[in-house]
Amino acid sequence: MNAALADGSLYVRDPKAFGDKSKALADAQAALGKAEDQWLELEALREEIEG
């Protein structure tokens, strides 16, 4: 998605595709952030359990 959005002419050629890809990228980044937060919580629990 980053590569597609890096194409400076995408917005001019197809504004809807640009918007769709921008939203999809934002959604994917949000999901990644949530997954990273969950991983950190689980890692902290593992460390607590292991002492």
N, C-alpha and C positions, 0 to 999 in steps of 0.2 A: 504494500500500500504506500509505503514511503516513496518508493521509486516512482509509482504512478503519480503521486501528488507532487513529486519533484519536477515533473514535466510542466514547465511554465505555460504551455499552450493548452493544457487540459481544460482549464476553466473557460477559456475562450471557445474551444471546440465543443465542450459538453459540460455546461455548468451543473446539470443534474448529476452526472457521473462524479464530478468533483465533490459536490455536496454529499453524495452517497458514500464516496470513499473517505471523505473527511470524517463523517459520522462513524463509519465502520472502524476507522483507525482510533478515534476517541473511545469507542466502546471497547476495543481490544486492549487499549492502554489501561482503561479502568479495570477491566477483568484481570489484567496482569498485576496491577497494583493490589487488588483484593487478594489474589492468589499469593502474592509475596507476603502480605500481612498475615495471612493464615499460616504460611510456612514459618514465619518468624515466631508466631504464637506457639505452634507445635514444637519448634526447636527449643524454645524457652521451657516448655513443659518437659521435653525429653531431658534437658539438662538438669531440671529440678528433680526429676525422678531418679536420674543416674547419680545425682549428688555431685 
